[in-house]
Amino acid sequence: MFDSPFMSLPGITPQEYSYLQSATTGFSEQQLRGFLMIYSSKRRNPDDMILYCILGFFVPGLPRFLVNQIGMGILYFFTVGLCFIGTIIDLINHKSLAYEYNQRMVFESLQMVKMGNLQ
């Protein structure tokens, strides 16, 4: 586990690590490097998400915009974070926000790596 290339990702959780391991089984070294390069540029660190959630009190909807939930971001912006209740919930659930976003980015990165191999 400690010599895995996934350990170079900052703030990686055991749950995310096991998800990445299962998603990249059967990849060659070159495919794995390409995947890591793409995924690490799109990934959100759960530790950074707490900062974004705190900033959400001053810029309502910021965490939702950063995890590509544009509709919720607009709703939070115009309702001041649903009267700050939604912002507080985001602050409590910051790790799940980051994990769900990162799961989508794993899928997108896998698709990009697979498309790159066809050419």
VMD Tcl script that draws the C-alpha trace (Angstrom):
set ca {
  {0.00 0.00 0.00}
  {2.75 2.47 0.88}
  {4.60 2.05 -2.40}
  {1.44 2.59 -4.42}
  {1.39 5.59 -6.77}
  {-2.00 6.54 -5.30}
  {-0.34 7.42 -2.00}
  {1.16 10.51 -3.66}
  {-2.34 12.05 -3.78}
  {-2.75 14.50 -0.89}
  {-5.43 13.66 1.66}
  {-6.35 10.29 0.14}
  {-8.75 8.28 2.31}
  {-8.76 4.48 2.61}
  {-12.16 4.44 0.91}
  {-10.86 6.42 -2.07}
  {-7.69 4.30 -2.18}
  {-9.64 1.05 -2.44}
  {-11.94 2.58 -5.08}
  {-8.93 3.63 -7.17}
  {-7.32 0.20 -6.76}
  {-10.44 -1.57 -8.01}
  {-10.99 0.91 -10.85}
  {-7.45 0.56 -12.23}
  {-6.94 -3.19 -11.96}
  {-5.37 -4.54 -15.11}
  {-3.81 -1.24 -16.15}
  {-0.31 -1.19 -17.54}
  {2.31 1.11 -15.99}
  {1.84 3.65 -18.80}
  {-1.96 3.62 -18.47}
  {-1.67 4.05 -14.71}
  {0.66 7.04 -15.11}
  {-1.71 8.62 -17.63}
  {-4.67 8.01 -15.35}
  {-2.88 9.52 -12.34}
  {-1.84 12.57 -14.32}
  {-5.42 13.23 -15.45}
  {-7.08 12.30 -12.16}
  {-4.74 14.29 -9.92}
  {-5.45 17.46 -11.89}
  {-9.24 17.03 -11.49}
  {-9.37 15.64 -7.95}
  {-10.58 17.65 -4.94}
  {-8.71 17.13 -1.67}
  {-11.18 16.49 1.20}
  {-9.02 18.65 3.48}
  {-9.35 21.56 1.05}
  {-13.12 21.06 0.82}
  {-13.52 22.10 4.46}
  {-11.86 25.41 3.60}
  {-14.18 25.86 0.62}
  {-17.18 25.10 2.85}
  {-16.08 27.73 5.37}
  {-15.66 30.21 2.52}
  {-19.20 29.25 1.53}
  {-20.44 31.41 4.40}
  {-19.00 34.46 2.60}
  {-19.55 33.30 -1.00}
  {-22.73 31.21 -0.88}
  {-22.65 28.18 -3.15}
  {-18.86 28.09 -3.60}
  {-18.40 24.42 -2.58}
  {-21.23 23.36 -4.88}
  {-19.75 25.23 -7.84}
  {-16.36 23.61 -7.17}
  {-17.84 20.10 -7.32}
  {-19.70 20.90 -10.56}
  {-23.14 21.08 -8.96}
  {-24.00 24.29 -10.78}
  {-27.74 24.18 -10.11}
  {-27.26 23.76 -6.37}
  {-24.57 26.46 -6.44}
  {-26.97 28.93 -8.03}
  {-29.70 27.96 -5.55}
  {-27.31 28.43 -2.61}
  {-26.10 31.73 -4.04}
  {-29.55 33.27 -4.36}
  {-30.89 31.86 -1.07}
  {-27.69 32.62 0.89}
  {-26.89 28.95 1.35}
  {-30.55 28.17 2.03}
  {-30.35 30.57 4.98}
  {-26.95 29.06 5.93}
  {-28.54 25.70 6.81}
  {-27.31 24.11 3.58}
  {-23.88 25.65 4.09}
  {-23.66 24.17 7.59}
  {-24.70 20.76 6.23}
  {-22.02 21.06 3.53}
  {-19.48 21.87 6.23}
  {-20.43 18.71 8.13}
  {-20.50 16.55 4.97}
  {-17.40 18.00 3.29}
  {-15.72 14.60 2.97}
  {-18.68 13.01 1.22}
  {-18.93 15.99 -1.16}
  {-15.28 15.50 -2.11}
  {-15.58 11.70 -2.35}
  {-18.64 11.81 -4.63}
  {-16.97 14.38 -6.86}
  {-13.76 12.34 -6.96}
  {-15.72 9.23 -7.96}
  {-17.08 11.09 -10.98}
  {-13.58 12.29 -11.82}
  {-12.27 8.69 -11.63}
  {-14.87 7.69 -14.19}
  {-14.01 10.63 -16.46}
  {-10.27 9.95 -16.14}
  {-10.77 6.27 -16.92}
  {-12.70 7.18 -20.05}
  {-9.95 9.56 -21.17}
  {-7.25 6.91 -20.64}
  {-9.27 4.30 -22.51}
  {-9.91 6.71 -25.40}
  {-6.20 7.55 -25.54}
  {-5.35 3.88 -26.06}
  {-7.61 3.55 -29.10}
  {-5.72 6.14 -31.12}
}
mol new
graphics top color blue
foreach p $ca { graphics top sphere $p radius 0.5 }
foreach p [lrange $ca 0 end-1] q [lrange $ca 1 end] { graphics top cylinder $p $q radius 0.2 }
display resetview
